Amino acid sequence: MEALLPIIIQVVTGVIGGQAIGAALKQVDMSQVIKIISGGVGGLGGGLLLGGMGGDAGALSGILGDVVGGGAGGAVLTGIVGMIMKQMGNR
């Protein structure tokens, strides 16, 4: 269970970050499913990247690092998906 908790935290905070950036991008028509999936995947990726870069010795280690990495990763990936969808809609 100890190995599963960081993954759950990263995915949940990624979904929250994805929802936040999805609400900010009002000009892009994104469904909730797209925001949830891209936020969750981005949160997992962002949490893993932050954990790999900082290790366990930095200030962003443990749960705080999972929350920050997950939220930022979810927001970034959802923003990228939103920009791609906007460009595809302009054609």
C-alpha positions as CSV (number, residue, x, y, z in Angstrom):
1,M,0.0,0.0,0.0
2,E,2.9,2.3,0.6
3,A,4.0,2.1,-3.0
4,L,0.4,2.8,-4.3
5,L,-0.3,5.9,-2.2
6,P,2.1,8.2,-4.2
7,I,0.6,7.1,-7.5
8,I,-3.0,7.8,-6.2
9,I,-2.0,11.2,-4.9
10,Q,-0.3,12.1,-8.2
11,V,-3.2,11.0,-10.3
12,V,-5.8,12.8,-8.2
13,T,-3.9,16.1,-8.0
14,G,-3.2,15.8,-11.7
15,V,-6.9,15.6,-12.4
16,I,-7.4,18.6,-10.2
17,G,-4.7,20.5,-12.0
18,G,-6.2,19.5,-15.3
19,Q,-9.7,20.6,-14.3
20,A,-8.2,24.0,-13.2
21,I,-6.4,24.7,-16.5
22,G,-9.3,23.3,-18.5
23,A,-11.6,25.9,-16.8
24,A,-9.1,28.6,-17.6
25,L,-9.1,27.6,-21.3
26,K,-12.7,28.6,-22.0
27,Q,-12.1,29.1,-25.7
28,V,-11.2,25.4,-26.2
29,D,-14.1,23.0,-26.2
30,M,-12.8,20.1,-24.1
31,S,-15.0,17.4,-22.6
32,Q,-14.7,16.3,-19.0
33,V,-13.3,12.9,-20.1
34,I,-10.4,14.5,-21.9
35,K,-9.6,16.8,-19.0
36,I,-9.7,13.9,-16.5
37,I,-7.6,11.5,-18.6
38,S,-5.0,14.1,-19.6
39,G,-4.8,15.5,-16.1
40,G,-4.4,12.0,-14.6
41,V,-1.7,11.0,-17.0
42,G,0.1,14.3,-16.7
43,G,-0.1,14.1,-12.9
44,L,1.5,10.7,-12.9
45,G,4.2,11.8,-15.3
46,G,4.9,15.0,-13.5
47,G,5.1,13.3,-10.1
48,L,7.5,10.7,-11.5
49,L,9.7,13.4,-13.1
50,L,9.8,15.5,-10.0
51,G,10.6,12.4,-7.9
52,G,13.3,11.3,-10.3
53,M,15.0,14.7,-10.4
54,G,14.9,15.6,-6.7
55,G,15.1,12.2,-5.1
56,D,14.1,11.9,-1.4
57,A,16.4,14.5,0.0
58,G,14.9,17.7,-1.4
59,A,12.3,20.0,0.0
60,L,9.7,18.5,-2.4
61,S,9.9,15.0,-1.2
62,G,7.2,12.7,0.0
63,I,3.5,13.7,-0.2
64,L,4.3,17.4,-0.9
65,G,6.4,16.5,-3.9
66,D,3.6,14.1,-5.1
67,V,1.0,16.9,-4.8
68,V,3.1,19.6,-6.5
69,G,4.4,17.3,-9.3
70,G,1.0,15.8,-9.9
71,G,-0.8,19.1,-10.0
72,A,1.7,20.8,-12.2
73,G,2.0,17.8,-14.6
74,G,-1.7,17.5,-14.9
75,A,-2.1,21.2,-15.7
76,V,0.7,21.2,-18.2
77,L,-0.4,18.2,-20.2
78,T,-4.1,19.3,-20.2
79,G,-2.9,22.7,-21.4
80,I,-0.9,21.1,-24.2
81,V,-3.9,18.9,-25.2
82,G,-6.1,22.0,-25.2
83,M,-3.8,23.9,-27.5
84,I,-3.6,21.0,-29.9
85,M,-7.4,20.7,-29.9
86,K,-7.7,24.4,-30.6
87,Q,-5.3,24.2,-33.5
88,M,-7.2,21.2,-34.9
89,G,-10.4,23.1,-34.7
90,N,-9.1,26.1,-36.6
91,R,-8.6,24.0,-39.7
